[in-house]
Each structure stands twice: as structure tokens, then as C-alpha cells.
Amino acid sequence: MRKTLVFLHRYLGLAVGLFLIGSGLTGSAIVFSKAIDAYLNPELLTISPTVNAPLQVDALLRNAKEALPAETPAFVYMPLAPTEPAQVVFQPSGLRAHADPYSGQILGVRHPNDSVTGLLIDFHVHLLAGKTGKQIQGWIGLSAILLTLVGIFLWWPKGGKWKQAFSIKWGAGAFRVWFDAHRVSGAIAAVLILLTALTGSALALYDLITEPLLIATTGSGTRQPAPKALPTSVESASIDRMLREAQSMFPDGQITRLTLPVKDSSVVAVRMRLNGEIHQFGRSFVWFSRYDGRVLRVDNALEANRAVKIQSWLFPLHTGVYGGPATQWLQVLVGLSLALLSFSGAWLWIKKARAKTIANTRRARTGETVAG
């Protein structure tokens, strides 16, 4: 059995190694992507803080539509800090208008992939290949889980020799040092790698695996259809008024996202993070009619079913925000560890294969062969 597991660990690792190196390095790089992007592009991503000024989202949307008349605004990413601008996301292009939410002034328009951090995020999530790439990443994550579990089984010390299991023979040759480093770093990082791979796969394969699994284990899913609003007027109601009403319902909550109507029967969804929610953007929603602005439904994540509460943990755990900067830096190290393990595993295989080739060549001269 051990030989079979060694074979599986070795060749599955080689098969997905490049993907894991890419995922690990890009994952580490994007943990602080917002701060990096703001530093590199302050003219788009930094505004002067305005104290107690009301949001001007209606004006912001009017100006954004003038900037991109052929596009349809689908979402508004609200500022989460006083110096952050809002972002209007357009369909179908994915372009984003960055704007001062207190004046409505458009600061500029760009596609996320026009930035270094945007490209890294797209590679990490989609492999630059859209939905297909995202699913591939999900299966790569499941492979990482299997690799880690098999690796822990192979590393587990016999007879309680824990000191030996965590030791590196620094005075030995390069192959032995790399082999020990591979074992020890894998053992130390295993739990966090498992957690990162599990949550990443759950997010990437959400419709295929996660949602059906939540339904099977909790008896309910995380999704319910959006309410519908019947047309009552030609004009749309004020978004600013909806925001004020949502805020009055949850005075301690923070508005993080807006989903805008793109069809005549659509509604406006105000997404909020309430005190006590772990998700950095929240999973609470207030739904409004786009026509008369009346409240159609309120989804309070703190009162939601178990499936929603489980789902709310996936993104924070994967990105490391659940514990603030300390766990985010830990997540950086996890990504680097994953890349190091993949690289060192490949390097060990190459060195061993070369050594075997050299030995076979030498013995072939004497009519002997080394068994494969």
C-alpha cells in the first residue's frame, strides 16, 4: 500500500505541480491586493475623506452611464473605508467606473485586468479562462487536498519518533536537505493548506458540489430566488433613498454592494455586513422595488439557515481575513509553502530520475541494467 501511495503522491504532484505553484504564488500576492492596487493607482483608488457627507449614488450612476453609454451598470461596489472610491461594474464588458461616492465624480474607467493585481486575481480564480478555468482550479484544489492527506500519511512517524520527523539533516547532501525540507514544511503547513484548498475548491465548484452537499447535509440550500417587482411607473426610484432606508433598518451595518436591475422585472439588492457577520462583505440583503422603492424582502444573515452560515465562512477562511492582518500574513505563508512544496517535489523527482539514468548508463556499459 505504501508503494501505491508514494506513486500517487509523486505523479499526481507532478501532474498538477505547475498549477499549484501558480495558485500558491498568486494567492500570496493577492492577499493584500486592494492595498497594493491603491498604492500603484492612487488617482483611481484613493479619495479625500469626507466627514458625515451623504452618499450620492444616483449622481454617481448618472455620471457613470454618461461615461459608458453603451454599457449597462450591474453592480456598485461601495467604499469600505473613508478614502476608498465606489466602483460601478458594467455589463457585458466588465469595465469599472471608479467614482467619488460623495460627489458622484468619475475618477476613471478601466477593466480589472488592466492592473497587475487584477490579472493576478483572474489567474488565481479563473486561470485567465473564465468559468472553465474556475472549474479547473476547483479540481486542482481537490487534488491538493488528496496530495496533502497522502503526504501526511507517508510522513507520519513510526514508533512516536516525532523529533526525527521534524528534523532536517543540514549537513547532508542537497538531495537529503531538500527531501527533509519537503517533508517537514509539508507537515507544518498541512492543516492550513487543507483549509485553503478545501475552501478554494468549495468556492470554485460551488454549483457542482458545494450547494448540493449543503442541501444534503443541512436540509436547505443557500439560495432563494430574488423577489420580483411589478412595473408601477416608467421612472426608477431613487437609489439614495433605498440606501438610507436599508441603513435605518440596520444602523450598525455597513453597505458593501448594490445589485442593480438589468431587466424590467428586476429589483435592487442592497448587500450589507451586519455586526456579528464573518464574511467581509456580509451576506445580508435588503431587496427593493426598482419602481416605487418599497421593501420587498429582508434577508438577515444572522438569522439565516445553517447552510448560509457555513457558506459565509468559506471566503473569509480562504482569504485569511477572519483574524485580521495576522491571519492574512499567515495566508501569504501558506501560499508560499504550497509553491515551495510543489517545486521541491518536482526537483526531487528530477534529481532522482537523473541519478537513475546515469546509473543505468554506467551499468549498460557492463551489460547490466538497473531495474526501473
C-alpha positions in Angstrom: 0.0 0.0 0.0 2.8 2.4 0.8 4.4 2.0 -2.6 1.0 2.8 -4.2 0.6 6.0 -2.1 4.2 7.0 -2.9 3.4 6.6 -6.6 0.2 8.6 -6.3 1.8 11.4 -4.3 4.7 11.6 -6.7 2.9 11.6 -10.0 -0.2 13.4 -9.0 2.1 16.1 -7.6 4.0 16.3 -10.9 0.7 16.4 -12.9 -0.7 19.4 -11.0 2.6 20.9 -9.8 2.7 23.9 -12.1 -0.9 24.8 -11.3 -0.2 24.6 -7.6 2.9 26.8 -7.9 0.8 29.3 -9.8 -2.0 29.2 -7.3 0.3 29.4 -4.3 2.3 32.4 -5.6 -0.7 34.3 -7.0 -2.7 33.6 -3.8 0.1 35.0 -1.7 0.4 38.1 -3.9 -3.3 39.0 -3.8 -3.9 38.7 -0.1 -3.2 42.4 0.1 -4.3 43.2 -3.5 -6.5 46.1 -2.5 -3.7 48.0 -0.7 -1.2 47.2 -3.5 -3.6 48.4 -6.2 -4.3 51.6 -4.3 -0.6 52.3 -3.9 0.1 51.7 -7.6 -3.0 53.6 -8.8 -3.9 56.3 -6.2 -5.6 58.5 -8.8 -8.3 55.8 -9.3 -8.4 54.1 -5.9 -7.9 56.9 -3.3 -10.2 59.9 -2.5 -10.0 62.6 0.2 -12.1 61.5 3.2 -15.4 63.4 3.6 -16.8 63.6 7.1 -20.5 63.0 7.5 -21.2 63.6 3.8 -24.2 61.8 2.3 -23.7 59.2 -0.4 -24.6 60.4 -3.9 -25.1 57.1 -5.7 -27.8 58.4 -8.0 -25.5 61.1 -9.3 -22.7 58.6 -9.5 -24.7 56.3 -11.7 -25.8 59.1 -14.0 -22.2 60.1 -14.5 -21.1 56.6 -15.0 -23.8 56.0 -17.6 -22.6 59.1 -19.5 -19.1 57.8 -19.4 -20.1 54.4 -20.8 -23.4 55.0 -22.7 -23.3 51.6 -24.5 -22.9 49.6 -21.3 -25.3 48.6 -18.5 -24.4 49.1 -14.9 -24.9 45.9 -13.0 -23.2 46.3 -9.6 -21.9 49.1 -7.4 -19.0 48.2 -5.0 -19.4 50.6 -2.1 -16.4 52.0 -0.3 -15.4 50.1 2.8 -13.2 52.9 4.1 -13.4 56.7 4.1 -10.6 57.0 1.5 -12.0 54.4 -0.9 -13.9 55.3 -4.0 -17.0 53.4 -5.3 -16.8 51.2 -8.3 -19.6 50.8 -10.9 -19.3 47.4 -12.7 -20.7 47.3 -16.2 -22.0 44.5 -18.3 -21.2 42.9 -20.7 -17.6 44.3 -20.8 -16.7 44.1 -17.1 -15.4 47.6 -17.2 -15.4 49.5 -13.9 -16.0 53.2 -13.4 -14.2 54.4 -10.3 -16.0 57.3 -8.6 -16.2 59.6 -5.6 -19.4 58.3 -3.9 -19.8 61.7 -2.1 -19.7 63.9 -5.1 -20.6 61.5 -7.9 -17.4 62.5 -9.8 -16.0 59.8 -12.1 -12.3 59.3 -11.4 -11.6 57.0 -14.3 -12.6 53.8 -16.2 -10.7 50.6 -16.5 -11.0 46.8 -16.8 -9.8 44.9 -13.7 -7.3 43.0 -15.9 -5.7 46.4 -16.9 -4.0 46.2 -13.5 -1.3 43.9 -12.2 -3.4 42.8 -9.2 -6.5 42.3 -11.4 -4.5 39.9 -13.7 -3.2 38.0 -10.7 -6.7 37.7 -9.3 -8.1 36.5 -12.6 -5.3 33.9 -12.9 -5.8 32.7 -9.4 -9.5 32.4 -9.7 -10.1 31.6 -13.4 -6.7 30.8 -14.9 -7.5 33.6 -17.3 -10.0 31.2 -18.8 -13.4 32.3 -17.4 -15.8 29.7 -15.9 -13.9 26.8 -17.4 -10.7 27.9 -15.7 -12.5 28.3 -12.4 -13.7 24.8 -12.5 -10.2 23.5 -13.4 -9.0 25.4 -10.3 -11.6 23.7 -8.2 -10.4 20.2 -9.3 -6.8 21.3 -8.8 -7.8 22.2 -5.2 -9.3 18.8 -4.6 -6.0 17.3 -5.9 -4.1 19.4 -3.4 -6.3 18.0 -0.6 -5.5 14.4 -1.7 -1.8 15.2 -2.1 -1.7 16.7 1.4 -3.5 13.8 3.1 -1.3 11.2 1.4 1.8 13.2 2.2 0.8 13.4 5.9 0.2 9.6 5.9 3.7 9.0 4.4 5.3 11.4 6.8 3.7 10.2 10.0 6.4 8.9 12.3 6.5 5.3 13.3 7.0 4.5 16.9 6.5 8.0 18.1 9.8 9.4 16.7 8.5 12.9 16.5 11.8 14.7 16.9 13.2 12.8 13.9 10.0 13.6 11.9 10.6 17.3 12.3 14.3 17.3 11.8 16.4 18.4 8.7 19.8 17.0 8.2 21.5 20.2 7.2 24.9 18.6 7.0 23.8 16.0 4.4 23.8 16.5 0.6 21.5 18.8 -1.2 19.0 15.9 -2.1 18.6 14.9 1.5 18.2 18.5 2.7 15.6 19.2 0.1 13.8 15.9 0.9 13.7 16.7 4.7 12.6 20.3 4.0 9.8 19.0 1.8 8.6 16.6 4.5 8.9 19.0 7.4 7.4 22.0 5.7 4.5 19.9 4.4 3.8 18.6 7.9 3.9 22.1 9.4 1.7 23.7 6.8 -0.7 20.7 6.2 -3.7 21.9 8.2 -3.7 25.4 6.7 -3.1 24.0 3.2 -6.0 21.6 3.6 -8.2 24.5 4.8 -7.2 26.8 1.9 -7.6 24.0 -0.7 -10.9 22.9 0.8 -12.4 26.4 0.8 -11.0 27.3 -2.6 -12.5 24.1 -4.1 -15.8 24.7 -2.4 -16.0 28.2 -3.9 -14.8 27.2 -7.4 -17.1 24.2 -7.6 -20.0 25.8 -5.7 -22.9 24.9 -8.0 -21.5 21.4 -8.8 -20.5 20.2 -5.4 -20.9 22.7 -2.5 -24.5 23.7 -2.8 -25.8 20.1 -3.4 -23.7 19.0 -0.4 -25.1 21.7 1.8 -28.6 20.8 0.8 -27.9 17.1 1.6 -26.3 17.7 5.0 -28.4 20.6 6.3 -31.7 20.1 4.5 -31.6 23.5 2.9 -29.6 25.5 0.5 -28.1 29.0 0.4 -30.0 30.4 -2.5 -33.6 31.6 -2.8 -35.0 33.3 -5.9 -34.9 37.1 -5.9 -38.3 38.8 -5.3 -39.9 40.4 -8.3 -41.3 43.8 -8.7 -44.3 44.6 -11.0 -43.9 47.8 -13.0 -45.7 50.7 -11.5 -44.0 53.6 -13.3 -41.6 54.4 -16.1 -39.1 56.1 -13.8 -36.9 54.2 -11.4 -37.0 55.1 -7.7 -34.0 56.8 -6.0 -31.1 54.5 -5.1 -30.0 57.0 -2.4 -33.4 56.7 -0.7 -33.1 52.9 -0.7 -29.7 53.1 0.8 -30.9 55.4 3.6 -33.8 53.1 4.3 -31.6 50.0 4.4 -29.2 51.8 6.8 -32.1 52.8 9.0 -33.1 49.1 9.3 -29.6 48.1 10.4 -27.9 51.3 11.8 -24.8 49.4 12.8 -24.5 47.6 9.4 -22.2 48.6 6.6 -23.5 48.7 3.0 -21.0 46.9 0.8 -22.6 46.1 -2.6 -25.5 47.1 -4.7 -27.1 44.8 -7.4 -28.8 46.9 -10.0 -31.8 46.0 -12.1 -30.9 44.8 -15.6 -34.4 43.6 -16.6 -37.8 45.2 -16.3 -38.8 42.7 -13.6 -35.6 43.1 -11.6 -35.1 44.6 -8.2 -32.4 46.5 -6.4 -30.5 44.5 -3.8 -28.6 46.3 -1.1 -26.0 44.0 0.4 -24.8 44.7 4.0 -22.4 43.4 6.6 -24.1 43.3 10.0 -22.3 43.2 13.3 -21.5 39.6 14.0 -21.1 38.5 10.4 -17.8 36.9 9.5 -18.0 37.5 5.7 -16.0 40.6 4.8 -18.8 41.8 2.5 -21.7 40.4 4.5 -24.5 38.1 3.4 -27.4 40.2 4.5 -29.7 41.8 1.8 -32.5 44.3 1.6 -34.5 44.0 -1.6 -36.3 47.0 -3.1 -38.7 47.5 -6.0 -36.9 49.5 -8.7 -40.1 51.3 -9.4 -41.5 52.7 -6.2 -38.6 51.9 -3.8 -40.7 49.8 -1.4 -39.0 47.0 0.6 -39.8 43.5 -0.9 -37.8 41.3 1.4 -35.1 41.4 4.1 -32.5 38.6 4.4 -30.7 38.8 7.7 -27.6 36.5 7.6 -27.5 36.3 11.4 -31.0 34.7 11.3 -30.3 32.5 8.2 -30.2 28.7 8.0 -27.2 26.6 8.7 -26.2 26.4 5.0 -25.9 30.2 4.7 -23.9 30.4 7.9 -21.5 27.7 6.7 -21.2 29.3 3.3 -20.4 32.7 4.9 -17.2 31.2 6.3 -15.8 29.9 3.0 -14.4 33.2 1.6 -13.1 34.6 4.8 -11.2 31.4 5.6 -9.8 31.2 2.1 -8.6 34.8 2.1 -7.4 34.9 5.7 -9.5 37.9 6.7 -11.2 36.1 9.6 -8.5 37.1 12.0 -7.3 40.4 10.6 -3.7 41.1 9.3 -2.2 38.3 11.4 -4.1 35.6 9.6 -3.7 37.4 6.3 0.1 37.2 6.6 -0.3 33.6 7.6 -2.2 33.0 4.4 0.7 34.6 2.5 3.0 32.0 4.0 0.5 29.2 3.2 0.6 30.2 -0.5 4.4 30.3 -0.5 4.5 26.9 1.3 2.3 25.4 -1.4 4.5 26.7 -4.1 7.7 25.5 -2.3 6.3 22.0 -1.8 5.3 21.7 -5.4 8.7 23.0 -6.6 10.7 20.9 -4.2 8.7 17.7 -5.1 9.4 18.2 -8.8 13.1 19.0 -8.1 13.5 15.8 -6.1 11.9 13.7 -8.8 14.2 15.3 -11.5 17.3 14.7 -9.4 16.3 11.1 -8.7 15.4 10.4 -12.3 18.8 11.9 -13.5 20.7 9.8 -10.9 18.9 6.6 -12.1 19.6 7.5 -15.8 23.3 8.0 -15.0 23.4 4.7 -13.1 21.7 2.8 -15.9 24.1 4.3 -18.5 27.1 3.2 -16.5 25.8 -0.3 -15.9 24.7 -0.7 -19.5 28.4 -0.5 -20.5 29.0 -3.6 -18.5 25.8 -5.3 -19.8 23.8 -4.6 -16.6 20.6 -2.6 -16.1 19.1 -1.0 -13.1 15.6 -2.2 -12.5 13.1 0.6 -13.1 
